[in-house]
Amino acid sequence: MSSGTSVAVIGGGIAGLVCANRLSQLGINNTMVFDTGKHAPGGRCSSRQVMIEGRACVFDHSAQYFTVTDSRFAKIVSYLHRKGVVKTWCGKIGHLKTGKFSEDKTLTQAFIGVSGMKDIPQCLAESVNLKQSTWAGNISWESELRKWRVDRHGYFDYLVIAHNGKCADKLMSNAGAPQIHKLTQVRFCQQPDMKDKRMQLCSIWALLVSFSTSLKLPYEGVHVEDADISWMANNTAKLRDTSRPQTSTNECWTIFSTRQFGSRNKCPQENIPPKVEREVTSLLLQAVKRVTGLSELPVPNYTRVQLWGAAVPMNVLKTREECVFDSQHNVGICGDWLTSPCIQGAAVSGLALAEKINKHYTGSDRSSTTLIPEFVMADGETIGAFPTDPNMIFKPSK
């Protein structure tokens, strides 16, 4: 394979990074990944580190864990395990309803990053050409050259869209590939509408909160049945290094709202008004007290709220194809919203698109995938509950 074949990947989340890595394995080494993240790549697979009372504390503030049911993804996880960046989450995970906790017995294995979910994309980014904190906002298909012009970064033989939401929609609106643009058109809503042919995304709030004393709850992660909260996780217990003695009673929790709560408390994602920040923090803390059944909550020593405007795909491509590829314009899409809203879904989609590009370049398959924008409702709960096959136990290779 000639290394002169060039690919531009827009989006440095799991799908884009896996796609770029697989392209390199296939011999397409001239690949550039453009990511808007200021601090690190990863998209929804990210962590935030803050100093609280002189200690560095980590919050997984988006994807909470992942499961493995696909043999292709298992190979990636084996690689991550050999690199020392993933481990099994051994704490209790389950469901919380009216104050009663029930452990999820069907969850055979939940995997996390050793020091936070950010470890996973950072590891995958080590072997790709990543342009961080960069938005390629002006792209176009040059039909005479049969190449993609990507801003000031030059011309590429292939284009990969590993991004969703308003940015991808705007990016492709006048790019010269109208069928691909129809697939990136997005509607933000809190209830899925099957009559609407567009991708549908919901928004949720994340509250990062730290307490100086333990809440002494009998679980580390719970899917909550409530009008305001959908998920709670104890990051301190989840990420604890068991080889070291515990020297602090501080606990850091990630709280996710429901999409209905997100709808009731809308505001600009990029510029949250201080009043809204205070109100959302107060409402979510009240909800934590209510759903846990605690008589009182300790006074937090740290809080931060974040609005995930494009948090979760509410529908997926009807054909459940793992990627989309337009052979007439040398452009493809990969992402979890095509087949399964989870880390595994993103990774498998990135793999599939890399294989498709390679087959197109070598001439073994010049066809396009289905480009019809028809969607069906997605499975799963808001960020955290991912498809699991209880009959499959993942065993990392040594």
C-alpha positions as CSV (number, residue, x, y, z in Angstrom):
1,M,0.0,0.0,0.0
2,S,1.3,3.4,-1.0
3,S,1.9,5.7,2.0
4,G,1.0,8.6,-0.4
5,T,-2.7,7.9,0.0
6,S,-4.0,10.6,2.4
7,V,-7.0,10.6,4.7
8,A,-8.4,13.5,6.8
9,V,-10.3,12.3,9.9
10,I,-12.5,15.0,11.5
11,G,-13.0,14.1,15.1
12,G,-10.6,12.6,17.7
13,G,-13.1,10.5,19.6
14,I,-12.9,6.7,19.8
15,A,-14.3,6.2,16.3
16,G,-11.9,8.6,14.7
17,L,-8.8,7.4,16.6
18,V,-9.6,3.7,16.0
19,C,-10.2,4.4,12.3
20,A,-6.9,6.2,12.0
21,N,-5.0,3.4,13.8
22,R,-6.5,0.7,11.6
23,L,-5.7,2.7,8.4
24,S,-2.1,2.8,9.5
25,Q,-2.1,-1.0,10.1
26,L,-3.5,-1.4,6.5
27,G,-0.6,0.7,5.2
28,I,-2.3,4.1,4.8
29,N,0.1,6.1,6.9
30,N,-0.6,9.6,5.6
31,T,-3.6,10.1,7.9
32,M,-4.3,13.3,9.9
33,V,-6.8,13.5,12.8
34,F,-8.3,16.9,13.5
35,D,-9.8,17.3,17.0
36,T,-11.3,20.3,18.7
37,G,-10.4,19.2,22.3
38,K,-8.3,21.8,24.1
39,H,-6.9,19.4,26.8
40,A,-7.1,15.9,25.3
41,P,-8.7,13.9,22.5
42,G,-11.5,11.5,23.3
43,G,-14.9,13.2,22.7
44,R,-17.4,11.6,25.1
45,C,-14.6,9.3,26.5
46,S,-13.0,11.9,28.8
47,S,-12.0,12.7,32.3
48,R,-11.5,15.9,34.3
49,Q,-8.7,16.4,36.9
50,V,-9.1,19.1,39.5
51,M,-7.3,20.1,42.7
52,I,-9.5,19.8,45.8
53,E,-8.0,20.7,49.2
54,G,-4.5,20.1,47.8
55,R,-5.3,16.7,46.2
56,A,-5.6,15.9,42.5
57,C,-9.0,14.4,42.0
58,V,-10.3,12.7,38.8
59,F,-13.9,12.7,37.5
60,D,-15.1,10.6,34.6
61,H,-17.6,13.2,33.4
62,S,-18.9,11.4,30.3
63,A,-18.7,7.7,29.3
64,Q,-18.6,5.8,32.5
65,Y,-17.5,2.3,31.5
66,F,-17.6,-0.1,28.6
67,T,-18.4,-3.8,27.9
68,V,-17.0,-6.2,25.3
69,T,-19.2,-8.4,23.1
70,D,-17.5,-8.1,19.8
71,S,-14.3,-10.1,18.9
72,R,-12.9,-7.2,16.9
73,F,-13.2,-4.8,19.8
74,A,-11.8,-7.5,22.2
75,K,-8.5,-7.2,20.2
76,I,-8.4,-3.5,20.8
77,V,-9.1,-4.0,24.5
78,S,-6.4,-6.6,24.7
79,Y,-4.0,-4.1,23.3
80,L,-5.1,-1.4,25.8
81,H,-4.8,-4.0,28.6
82,R,-1.2,-4.8,27.6
83,K,-0.5,-1.1,27.6
84,G,-1.8,-0.9,31.1
85,V,-4.5,1.6,30.5
86,V,-7.7,-0.4,31.2
87,K,-8.9,-2.5,34.1
88,T,-12.1,-4.2,35.4
89,W,-14.4,-2.1,37.5
90,C,-14.9,-4.5,40.5
91,G,-17.3,-2.4,42.5
92,K,-21.0,-2.9,42.8
93,I,-23.0,-1.5,39.8
94,G,-26.7,-1.7,39.6
95,H,-30.0,0.1,39.7
96,L,-31.6,2.4,42.2
97,K,-35.4,2.8,42.5
98,T,-37.2,4.5,45.4
99,G,-34.1,4.3,47.5
100,K,-33.6,0.5,47.0
101,F,-30.4,-0.7,45.3
102,S,-30.3,-3.9,43.2
103,E,-27.0,-5.1,41.8
104,D,-26.9,-5.9,38.1
105,K,-26.1,-9.6,38.0
106,T,-26.1,-9.7,34.2
107,L,-23.2,-7.3,33.9
108,T,-20.3,-9.8,33.5
109,Q,-17.5,-7.2,33.1
110,A,-17.4,-3.5,33.2
111,F,-14.1,-1.9,32.0
112,I,-12.7,1.5,32.8
113,G,-9.5,3.5,32.3
114,V,-6.9,2.8,35.0
115,S,-6.7,6.5,36.0
116,G,-9.8,7.6,34.2
117,M,-11.6,7.1,30.9
118,K,-9.3,9.6,29.3
119,D,-6.5,7.0,29.4
120,I,-8.2,5.1,26.5
121,P,-8.2,7.8,23.8
122,Q,-4.8,9.1,24.9
123,C,-3.3,5.7,24.4
124,L,-5.0,5.4,21.0
125,A,-3.7,8.9,20.0
126,E,-0.1,8.0,20.6
127,S,0.3,6.3,17.2
128,V,-1.6,8.8,15.0
129,N,-0.9,12.2,13.6
130,L,-3.2,14.3,15.8
131,K,-3.9,18.0,15.3
132,Q,-5.3,18.9,18.7
133,S,-7.4,22.0,19.5
134,T,-8.1,22.3,15.7
135,W,-11.4,22.7,14.0
136,A,-11.3,22.1,10.2
137,G,-14.3,24.3,9.6
138,N,-14.2,24.7,5.8
139,I,-14.0,21.6,3.7
140,S,-15.0,20.9,0.1
141,W,-14.9,18.1,-2.5
142,E,-12.8,19.2,-5.5
143,S,-14.4,17.0,-8.2
144,E,-11.8,17.7,-10.9
145,L,-9.0,16.6,-8.6
146,R,-11.1,14.0,-6.8
147,K,-9.7,15.2,-3.5
148,W,-11.0,16.9,-0.4
149,R,-9.7,20.3,0.5
150,V,-9.5,20.7,4.3
151,D,-9.1,24.4,5.3
152,R,-5.5,25.5,5.2
153,H,-4.3,21.9,5.8
154,G,-4.2,20.9,2.2
155,Y,-5.8,18.2,0.0
156,F,-6.7,14.6,1.0
157,D,-7.7,11.6,-1.0
158,Y,-10.4,10.5,1.5
159,L,-12.4,12.3,4.2
160,V,-13.7,10.6,7.4
161,I,-16.4,12.3,9.5
162,A,-16.1,11.0,13.0
163,H,-18.2,13.6,14.6
164,N,-21.9,14.3,15.1
165,G,-24.2,17.1,16.1
166,K,-24.3,20.7,14.9
167,C,-20.7,20.9,14.0
168,A,-20.8,17.9,11.5
169,D,-24.1,19.2,10.1
170,K,-22.6,22.7,9.5
171,L,-19.3,21.2,8.2
172,M,-21.0,19.1,5.5
173,S,-23.8,21.5,4.5
174,N,-21.9,22.9,1.5
175,A,-19.1,20.4,1.2
176,G,-20.3,18.9,-2.1
177,A,-21.5,15.5,-0.8
178,P,-25.3,16.1,-0.3
179,Q,-26.2,12.5,0.6
180,I,-23.6,12.4,3.4
181,H,-24.9,15.8,4.6
182,K,-28.5,14.3,4.9
183,L,-27.1,11.8,7.4
184,T,-25.4,14.4,9.5
185,Q,-28.4,16.6,9.8
186,V,-29.4,16.7,13.4
187,R,-32.4,17.4,15.6
188,F,-32.0,18.1,19.4
189,C,-34.9,16.7,21.4
190,Q,-35.8,14.9,24.6
191,Q,-38.2,12.4,23.2
192,P,-37.5,10.4,20.0
193,D,-39.7,11.1,17.0
194,M,-39.7,8.2,14.5
195,K,-41.3,10.3,11.8
196,D,-38.3,12.6,11.8
197,K,-35.6,11.3,9.4
198,R,-32.8,13.1,11.0
199,M,-30.3,12.0,13.6
200,Q,-31.7,12.8,17.1
201,L,-29.6,13.8,20.0
202,C,-30.6,14.7,23.6
203,S,-28.8,16.9,26.1
204,I,-28.1,16.1,29.7
205,W,-26.4,17.9,32.6
206,A,-23.4,16.4,34.5
207,L,-22.7,17.5,38.1
208,L,-19.2,16.8,39.4
209,V,-19.4,17.0,43.2
210,S,-16.9,16.2,46.0
211,F,-17.6,15.6,49.7
212,S,-15.0,15.7,52.4
213,T,-16.6,12.7,54.1
214,S,-17.9,9.5,52.6
215,L,-21.6,9.1,51.8
216,K,-21.2,5.4,52.8
217,L,-23.5,4.2,50.0
218,P,-23.5,0.4,49.2
219,Y,-22.7,0.9,45.5
220,E,-20.1,2.6,43.2
221,G,-22.3,3.1,40.1
222,V,-26.1,3.1,39.7
223,H,-28.6,3.7,37.0
224,V,-31.3,5.7,38.8
225,E,-35.0,5.6,38.1
226,D,-36.0,9.2,38.8
227,A,-37.3,12.3,37.1
228,D,-34.1,14.3,37.5
229,I,-31.2,11.9,37.9
230,S,-30.3,9.0,35.5
231,W,-26.8,7.9,36.9
232,M,-24.5,8.3,39.9
233,A,-20.9,7.1,40.2
234,N,-18.3,7.2,43.0
235,N,-15.1,8.1,41.0
236,T,-13.0,7.8,44.2
237,A,-13.9,4.2,44.7
238,K,-14.0,3.4,41.0
239,L,-10.5,4.7,40.3
240,R,-8.9,3.8,43.6
241,D,-5.4,2.2,43.4
242,T,-5.9,-0.8,45.7
243,S,-2.1,-1.2,46.0
244,R,-1.9,2.0,48.0
245,P,-3.4,2.7,51.4
246,Q,-6.4,5.0,51.5
247,T,-5.3,8.3,53.1
248,S,-8.4,10.5,52.6
249,T,-12.2,10.2,53.3
250,N,-12.9,12.6,50.4
251,E,-15.4,11.2,47.7
252,C,-15.8,12.5,44.2
253,W,-19.1,11.7,42.5
254,T,-20.4,12.2,38.9
255,I,-24.1,12.8,38.6
256,F,-26.0,12.7,35.3
257,S,-29.4,14.2,34.9
258,T,-32.2,12.7,32.8
259,R,-32.8,14.1,29.4
260,Q,-36.1,15.5,30.7
261,F,-34.2,17.5,33.3
262,G,-32.0,18.7,30.5
263,S,-35.0,19.9,28.5
264,R,-36.4,21.8,31.5
265,N,-33.1,23.5,32.2
266,K,-32.0,24.6,28.7
267,C,-29.3,27.2,28.2
268,P,-26.3,27.8,25.8
269,Q,-23.8,25.0,26.3
270,E,-20.8,27.2,25.5
271,N,-21.7,29.9,28.0
272,I,-23.7,28.7,31.0
273,P,-25.2,31.7,33.0
274,P,-24.0,31.7,36.7
275,K,-27.7,31.7,37.8
276,V,-28.4,28.6,35.8
277,E,-25.3,26.9,37.1
278,R,-26.3,27.6,40.7
279,E,-29.9,26.4,40.1
280,V,-28.9,23.2,38.3
281,T,-26.3,22.4,41.0
282,S,-28.9,22.9,43.8
283,L,-31.6,20.9,42.0
284,L,-29.3,17.9,41.3
285,L,-28.0,17.9,44.9
286,Q,-31.5,17.8,46.2
287,A,-32.2,14.9,43.8
288,V,-29.2,13.0,45.1
289,K,-30.5,13.4,48.7
290,R,-33.9,12.2,47.6
291,V,-32.9,9.1,45.6
292,T,-30.3,7.9,48.1
293,G,-32.6,8.3,51.0
294,L,-29.9,10.1,53.0
295,S,-31.2,12.3,55.8
296,E,-28.5,14.9,55.1
297,L,-25.8,15.5,52.5
298,P,-22.4,16.7,53.6
299,V,-21.6,20.2,52.4
300,P,-19.7,19.8,49.1
301,N,-16.1,21.0,49.0
302,Y,-16.3,21.2,45.2
303,T,-19.0,21.4,42.5
304,R,-19.0,21.9,38.8
305,V,-21.8,21.5,36.3
306,Q,-21.4,20.8,32.6
307,L,-24.1,20.6,29.9
308,W,-23.5,17.9,27.3
309,G,-25.5,19.4,24.4
310,A,-25.0,16.3,22.2
311,A,-24.8,13.8,24.9
312,V,-26.5,10.7,23.7
313,P,-27.8,9.4,20.3
314,M,-31.5,8.6,20.7
315,N,-31.7,6.8,17.3
316,V,-29.4,4.8,15.1
317,L,-29.3,4.0,11.4
318,K,-32.1,1.7,10.4
319,T,-29.8,-0.6,8.5
320,R,-27.5,-0.9,11.5
321,E,-24.5,-0.6,9.1
322,E,-21.3,-0.1,11.1
323,C,-20.2,2.7,8.8
324,V,-21.3,4.8,5.9
325,F,-19.2,5.3,2.8
326,D,-19.9,7.4,-0.4
327,S,-17.7,5.9,-3.1
328,Q,-18.5,8.8,-5.5
329,H,-17.0,11.4,-3.2
330,N,-14.5,9.3,-1.2
331,V,-16.1,10.3,2.1
332,G,-17.3,8.1,5.0
333,I,-18.9,8.5,8.4
334,C,-18.2,6.5,11.5
335,G,-19.6,6.8,15.0
336,D,-21.6,5.0,17.7
337,W,-24.8,6.6,16.5
338,L,-24.7,4.5,13.4
339,T,-25.2,1.2,15.1
340,S,-24.9,1.2,19.0
341,P,-24.4,4.2,21.3
342,C,-21.4,3.0,23.3
343,I,-17.6,2.8,23.2
344,Q,-17.7,-0.6,21.5
345,G,-20.1,0.8,18.9
346,A,-17.7,3.7,18.2
347,A,-14.7,1.5,17.9
348,V,-16.3,-1.1,15.6
349,S,-17.6,1.7,13.4
350,G,-14.1,3.2,13.1
351,L,-12.7,-0.3,12.2
352,A,-15.4,-0.9,9.6
353,L,-14.8,2.4,7.8
354,A,-11.0,1.9,7.7
355,E,-11.6,-1.5,6.0
356,K,-14.0,0.1,3.6
357,I,-11.6,2.8,2.6
358,N,-8.8,0.3,2.1
359,K,-11.0,-1.9,-0.1
360,H,-12.0,1.2,-2.2
361,Y,-8.4,2.3,-2.6
362,T,-7.2,-1.2,-3.7
363,G,-10.2,-1.6,-6.0
364,S,-11.5,-4.7,-4.4
365,D,-14.8,-3.0,-3.5
366,R,-15.8,0.3,-5.2
367,S,-19.4,0.3,-3.9
368,S,-21.1,2.7,-1.6
369,T,-23.0,1.7,1.5
370,T,-26.7,2.6,2.0
371,L,-26.9,6.4,2.1
372,I,-30.6,6.6,3.1
373,P,-31.1,8.6,6.3
374,E,-33.6,6.4,8.1
375,F,-33.3,5.8,11.8
376,V,-34.8,3.6,14.5
377,M,-34.8,4.1,18.3
378,A,-31.5,3.3,20.0
379,D,-31.2,0.8,22.8
380,G,-29.7,1.4,26.3
381,E,-29.8,4.1,29.0
382,T,-28.1,7.5,29.2
383,I,-24.3,7.2,29.1
384,G,-23.3,4.1,31.0
385,A,-25.5,1.2,30.3
386,F,-24.0,-0.5,27.3
387,P,-24.9,-3.8,25.5
388,T,-23.6,-6.8,27.3
389,D,-23.7,-10.5,26.4
390,P,-23.7,-12.4,29.7
391,N,-22.4,-15.5,27.9
392,M,-19.2,-13.8,26.8
393,I,-16.4,-13.2,29.3
394,F,-13.5,-11.1,28.0
395,K,-10.1,-12.5,28.8
396,P,-7.2,-10.1,28.0
397,S,-4.4,-11.6,26.0
398,K,-1.0,-11.6,27.8
